[in-house]
Every structure is written in C-alpha cells, then in structure tokens.
Amino acid sequence: MRAITALGARGYSVGHVRGQGSRGVRASDWEGQNVRIETLVLPEVAEKILEHLTREYFQNFAVIAYTQDAAVVRGEKYT
C-alpha cells in the first residue's frame, strides 16, 4: 500500500477474498490470505502502479492486476 500511495494514489480499499484460479484453490491459510486492493486513479497513475506490480510481484506471486474505466459519483472528492 505504501508503493500505491507513493506512486500517486490518494487512497485504496483492501479486502480479504477467496476463490479459485489457474493455481487452484488454496488448501490452507499457512501461506497467508488472498487480498484484493482497489484504488481509483488517473490512467497515468494506473500505469505506474501496474509497472511496479509487474517488476516487483508478478514473477514470484499469484497476482492478478487489471484496469477498468469508472464513472465516479462525487468525483470532486478525488481531485
């Protein structure tokens, strides 16, 4: 989360999640829990965050990252 804010995000949300993917279902909690991190940022900030994730995490962790257009109600809170 420090990197996300250092790269320009003004905030984020974190939640614990469960699921199944290309690596199957996690059989135990000893490895730690899955988390979802969400943030609303400008496209250039999103690109910086994705580059950081690619460089630091993709090789050794089961990371999924994606971008999605969003229409923000009360968008003035984020400028």
C-alpha positions in Angstrom: 0.0 0.0 0.0 2.9 2.3 0.6 4.0 1.9 -3.0 0.5 2.6 -4.3 0.2 5.9 -2.5 3.9 6.8 -3.3 3.0 6.3 -7.0 0.1 8.7 -6.8 -3.0 7.0 -5.4 -4.8 9.2 -2.9 -6.4 6.1 -1.2 -7.3 2.5 -1.5 -9.5 -0.3 -0.2 -8.3 -3.7 1.0 -10.5 -6.8 1.4 -9.8 -10.5 2.1 -11.1 -12.7 -0.7 -11.4 -16.4 -1.6 -11.6 -18.1 -4.9 -10.1 -20.5 -7.4 -7.9 -19.7 -10.4 -5.1 -21.1 -12.5 -3.3 -22.3 -9.4 -6.3 -24.0 -8.0 -7.9 -23.4 -4.5 -5.6 -22.5 -1.7 -5.7 -25.5 0.7 -4.7 -23.8 3.9 -4.1 -20.4 5.5 -0.5 -21.1 6.4 0.7 -19.2 3.3 -1.5 -16.2 4.2 -4.8 -14.9 2.9 -5.7 -13.6 -0.5 -6.4 -9.9 -0.7 -8.0 -7.5 -3.2 -6.6 -4.0 -3.4 -8.7 -1.4 -5.2 -8.0 2.2 -6.0 -9.4 4.9 -8.3 -6.6 6.7 -10.1 -5.9 8.6 -13.3 -4.6 6.5 -16.2 -1.0 7.6 -15.8 -1.0 6.6 -12.1 -2.5 3.3 -13.0 0.3 2.7 -15.5 2.9 3.4 -12.8 1.2 1.0 -10.4 1.0 -1.7 -13.0 4.7 -1.3 -13.9 5.6 -1.6 -10.2 3.5 -4.7 -9.8 5.0 -6.3 -12.9 8.5 -5.6 -11.7 8.2 -6.5 -8.1 5.5 -9.2 -7.8 4.4 -11.0 -11.0 7.4 -13.3 -11.1 7.0 -14.8 -7.6 3.4 -14.2 -6.6 -0.1 -15.1 -7.8 -1.0 -11.6 -8.8 -3.9 -10.5 -11.0 -4.0 -6.9 -12.0 -6.5 -5.1 -14.2 -7.7 -1.7 -15.1 -11.3 -0.7 -15.6 -13.0 2.5 -16.6 -15.1 4.0 -13.9 -17.7 6.8 -13.6 -17.2 8.3 -10.2 -20.1 10.0 -8.4 -18.8 13.0 -6.4 -15.6 12.9 -8.4 -14.6 16.3 -7.0 -13.5 14.4 -3.8 -10.7 12.9 -5.8 -9.2 16.0 -7.5 
